[in-house]
Amino acid sequence: MLRHLISAADLSRDDAVLILDTAEEMARVADRPIKKLPTLRGRTVVNLFFEDSTRTRISFEAAEKRLSADVINFAAKGSSVSKGESLKDTAQTLEAMGVDAVVIRHGASGAPYRLATSGWIDAAVVNAGDGTHQHPTQALLDAFTLRRRLIGPDAGLGRDLAGKRVVIVGDILHSRVARSNVDLLHTLGADVVLVAPPTLLPVGVETWPCEVSYDLDSALAACDAVMMLRVQAERMNAAFFPTEREYSRRYGLDGDRMARLPEHAIVMHPGPMVRGMEITADVADSPRCTVVEQVANGVSIRMAVLYLLLGGTEPAA
């Protein structure tokens, strides 16, 4: 494992499979009456969140506490950041307190990389999402969910996702989840298809290791999983499609479209879902939808990442 986890592109196939295998062992801890490991006892982890978050922040906090770490939650809104304090000064404050790891979510792409390479802080840095750049632990939990559902928890140990086909649909332009998943799924051997209106595809997408399509219906027929993305209206400064109704008609997943999927195929969403926009309520609540499962798997993956960065280099016993 590397010293930090900044981007899914930094992980080799062996790194990624090690994390997924370690997460399988961490998932077994969740089935115990006492969901605790002493691995990070005496270590201090700071959750440094400059953007609003529910799933990611709570998931990291649960993972840290299950590994017995001391946890400090930092929210920018109630801190000196709201008075104008810089990232450097915040980092040096944390360094003075002797923290061992920093989990950072920031609205500026590249902020976690800056924190990890600047010399401001001597701690492991985990990227929990930066701007429209990367969200590596989300890609890892998605790969973990895919491997469990399509191969099996035990049968999947040591294996990658070679031969699997994943369709990612929606606002690719503003999505760090899409970028991270394309990088990691390609590393794990899966075939990725991006489906979006031309206005929601980034410049240079033709150089990414994936296929690109504008037609959702034609992409669904032969896939193993379809991942729906939220339209990130808060990051938009222009009209990227005519109306919400038109977007939903062309790129939304409803019951009729789900029925065209192969029987074994699953429906994924990183959350939060906008029901009725990119996904209808009947699809979101169907047994084929893994949204709640992804949240549970997120805790196991983040335990595995923290364990490998701070606790050891071999799979947990």
C-alpha positions in Angstrom: 0.0 0.0 0.0 1.0 3.6 -0.6 1.6 6.2 2.1 -1.6 8.0 1.1 -4.8 7.3 -0.9 -5.4 10.3 -3.1 -6.6 8.8 -6.4 -8.0 5.5 -7.6 -5.5 5.8 -10.5 -2.6 5.4 -7.9 -3.7 1.8 -7.1 -2.3 -1.2 -9.0 -4.4 -4.3 -9.5 -2.7 -6.0 -6.6 -3.2 -3.0 -4.3 -6.9 -2.9 -5.2 -7.4 -6.6 -4.7 -5.6 -6.5 -1.4 -8.0 -3.8 -0.2 -11.0 -5.7 -1.4 -9.8 -8.9 0.3 -9.1 -7.1 3.5 -12.5 -5.5 3.4 -14.1 -9.0 3.2 -12.4 -9.8 6.5 -13.5 -6.4 8.0 -17.1 -7.2 6.9 -17.1 -10.3 9.1 -16.3 -8.1 12.1 -19.7 -6.3 11.4 -21.4 -9.6 12.0 -20.0 -10.0 15.5 -21.8 -9.0 18.7 -18.9 -6.6 19.4 -17.9 -4.8 16.2 -14.4 -3.7 17.4 -10.8 -4.4 16.5 -7.9 -3.0 18.6 -5.8 -2.3 15.5 -5.6 1.5 15.7 -5.8 1.9 19.5 -3.8 5.0 20.4 -3.9 6.4 16.9 -5.7 9.7 16.1 -7.7 10.2 12.9 -9.2 13.6 11.9 -12.1 13.8 9.5 -11.5 17.2 7.8 -14.7 18.0 5.9 -14.9 21.3 4.0 -18.0 20.1 2.1 -21.3 18.8 3.3 -21.5 15.0 3.5 -23.7 12.4 5.2 -22.7 8.9 4.0 -19.0 9.4 3.6 -18.4 11.3 6.8 -20.5 8.9 9.0 -19.0 5.9 7.1 -15.4 7.0 7.9 -16.3 7.8 11.5 -17.8 4.3 11.9 -14.8 2.7 10.3 -12.4 4.6 12.6 -14.3 3.8 15.7 -14.5 0.1 14.8 -10.7 0.0 14.6 -10.5 1.7 18.0 -9.0 4.9 16.8 -9.4 8.3 18.5 -11.6 10.3 16.2 -11.8 14.1 15.8 -14.5 15.5 13.5 -13.7 18.8 11.9 -16.5 20.7 10.0 -15.4 23.9 8.2 -18.7 25.7 8.9 -18.0 25.8 12.7 -14.3 26.4 12.5 -11.7 29.2 11.9 -12.0 28.4 8.1 -15.2 30.4 8.1 -13.0 33.3 9.4 -10.6 33.0 6.5 -8.0 30.4 7.8 -6.1 28.7 5.1 -5.7 25.0 4.5 -2.0 25.3 5.4 -2.8 26.8 8.8 -5.5 24.3 9.5 -3.0 21.5 8.6 -0.3 22.9 10.8 -2.7 23.1 13.7 -3.5 19.4 13.3 0.2 18.6 13.0 0.8 20.3 16.3 -1.8 18.1 17.9 0.0 15.0 16.6 -2.6 13.3 14.4 -1.8 10.1 12.6 -4.2 10.3 9.6 -6.4 13.0 7.9 -9.5 12.1 6.0 -10.2 15.2 3.8 -13.1 16.2 1.7 -12.7 19.5 -0.1 -14.5 21.5 -2.8 -11.2 22.3 -4.6 -9.8 19.6 -6.9 -6.2 18.7 -5.8 -6.5 19.8 -2.1 -5.8 16.3 -0.7 -2.8 16.0 -3.0 -1.5 19.4 -1.8 -2.0 18.4 1.8 -0.1 15.1 1.3 2.9 16.5 -0.6 3.3 20.0 0.9 5.2 18.9 4.0 2.7 20.8 6.2 1.7 17.6 8.0 3.4 14.2 8.7 0.2 12.1 8.5 -1.4 9.6 6.1 -3.9 11.5 3.9 -7.1 9.8 2.6 -9.1 11.6 -0.1 -12.8 11.6 0.7 -13.7 13.5 -2.4 -12.1 16.6 -3.9 -14.0 18.9 -6.3 -14.8 17.1 -9.6 -11.5 15.1 -9.4 -11.5 11.9 -7.4 -13.3 9.9 -4.7 -11.2 6.7 -4.4 -12.9 5.0 -1.5 -16.3 5.3 -3.3 -14.8 3.5 -6.3 -13.4 0.8 -4.0 -16.7 0.2 -2.2 -18.5 0.1 -5.6 -15.9 -2.5 -6.8 -16.4 -4.4 -3.6 -20.2 -4.4 -4.0 -19.8 -5.6 -7.7 -17.5 -8.4 -6.7 -19.7 -9.6 -3.9 -22.9 -9.5 -6.0 -21.5 -10.9 -9.3 -18.9 -13.4 -8.0 -19.6 -14.0 -4.3 -18.0 -13.0 -1.0 -15.9 -16.1 -0.7 -15.5 -17.0 -4.4 -14.3 -13.5 -5.1 -11.3 -13.5 -2.8 -8.1 -12.8 -4.7 -10.1 -12.1 -7.9 -10.6 -8.9 -9.9 -13.5 -7.9 -12.2 -12.1 -9.1 -15.5 -14.9 -9.6 -18.1 -17.5 -7.6 -16.2 -19.3 -4.8 -18.0 -20.4 -1.7 -16.1 -22.5 1.1 -17.5 -22.2 4.5 -15.8 -25.0 6.9 -16.6 -25.6 10.6 -16.0 -23.6 13.7 -15.0 -20.1 12.5 -15.9 -18.8 16.1 -16.3 -19.1 17.0 -12.6 -18.7 13.5 -11.1 -15.6 12.5 -9.2 -17.3 9.1 -8.6 -17.3 8.5 -12.4 -13.7 9.4 -12.8 -12.6 7.2 -9.9 -14.7 4.3 -11.1 -13.4 4.5 -14.6 -9.8 4.3 -13.3 -10.3 1.5 -10.8 -12.7 -0.7 -12.8 -10.2 -0.5 -15.7 -7.4 -1.5 -13.4 -9.5 -4.4 -12.2 -10.1 -5.6 -15.8 -13.8 -4.5 -16.2 -15.2 -2.9 -19.3 -16.8 0.5 -18.6 -19.3 2.4 -20.8 -20.2 6.0 -20.0 -23.7 7.1 -21.1 -24.6 10.8 -20.9 -25.8 13.7 -23.1 -22.8 15.3 -24.9 -23.1 18.4 -22.7 -22.4 16.3 -19.6 -19.3 14.7 -20.9 -15.9 16.3 -20.0 -13.4 17.5 -22.6 -10.9 14.7 -23.4 -13.2 11.9 -22.4 -12.2 10.0 -25.6 -8.8 9.4 -23.9 -10.3 7.7 -20.9 -10.0 3.9 -20.8 -13.7 3.3 -21.5 -16.4 3.5 -24.2 -18.7 6.5 -24.6 -22.4 6.3 -25.7 -25.3 8.7 -25.9 -28.0 6.0 -26.0 -28.9 4.4 -22.7 -31.3 1.7 -24.1 -28.6 0.2 -26.4 -26.0 0.1 -23.6 -28.2 -1.8 -21.1 -28.7 -5.0 -23.0 -25.4 -6.7 -22.2 -24.2 -5.1 -18.9 -23.5 -6.7 -15.5 -24.3 -3.5 -13.6 -25.7 0.0 -14.3 -24.5 2.8 -12.0 -26.8 5.9 -12.0 -25.3 9.3 -11.1 -27.0 12.3 -9.6 -27.2 15.5 -11.7 -25.1 17.9 -9.7 -27.1 21.1 -10.1 -25.1 22.8 -7.4 -22.0 22.7 -9.6 -23.7 23.9 -12.8 -23.6 27.4 -14.0 -25.5 26.9 -17.3 -28.3 24.9 -18.8 -26.8 21.5 -19.7 -30.1 19.9 -20.9 -33.6 21.3 -21.8 -35.7 20.2 -18.9 -35.6 17.7 -16.0 -38.4 15.8 -17.6 -36.5 15.5 -20.9 -33.4 14.3 -19.1 -35.3 11.8 -17.1 -37.0 10.4 -20.3 -33.7 10.0 -22.1 -31.3 9.1 -19.2 -33.4 8.1 -16.3 -33.7 4.4 -15.1 -37.4 3.3 -14.7 -39.0 -0.1 -14.3 -39.3 -0.6 -18.1 -35.6 0.0 -18.6 -34.7 -2.2 -15.6 -36.7 -5.0 -17.1 -34.4 -5.0 -20.1 -31.3 -5.6 -18.0 -29.9 -9.2 -17.9 -31.4 -11.2 -15.0 -28.2 -11.1 -13.0 -27.5 -7.4 -13.5 -27.6 -5.0 -10.5 -28.4 -1.3 -10.2 -26.0 1.0 -8.3 -26.0 4.6 -7.1 -23.4 6.4 -5.0 -26.1 8.6 -3.4 -27.8 10.8 -2.6 -30.5 9.8 -5.0 -32.9 12.2 -6.6 -36.0 10.0 -7.0 -37.9 10.7 -10.1 -34.9 12.4 -11.8 -32.2 9.8 -12.6 -34.0 6.9 -10.9 -37.6 6.1 -10.2 -38.8 5.0 -6.7 -39.7 1.5 -7.9 -36.2 0.9 -9.2 -34.6 2.5 -6.1 -36.6 0.2 -3.8 -36.2 -3.0 -5.8 -34.0 -6.0 -4.6 -31.7 -5.4 -7.6 -30.7 -1.9 -6.3 -27.6 -2.0 -4.0 -27.7 1.5 -2.6 -28.1 0.5 1.1 -25.6 -2.4 0.5 -23.1 0.1 -0.8 -23.4 2.2 2.4 -22.7 -0.9 4.5 -19.8 -2.0 2.3 -18.4 1.5 2.5 -17.6 1.0 6.2 -15.8 -2.3 5.5 -13.7 -0.7 2.7 -12.8 2.3 4.8 -11.8 0.1 7.7 -9.6 -1.8 5.2 -8.0 1.3 3.8 -7.2 2.7 7.3 -6.0 -0.6 8.5 -3.5 -1.0 5.6 -2.3 2.6 5.8 -1.9 2.8 9.6 -2.1 -0.7 11.0 -0.2 -3.2 8.8 0.7 -4.5 5.3 -0.9 -7.9 5.5 -4.6 -8.8 5.4 -6.3 -8.6 8.9 -6.3 -11.8 10.9 
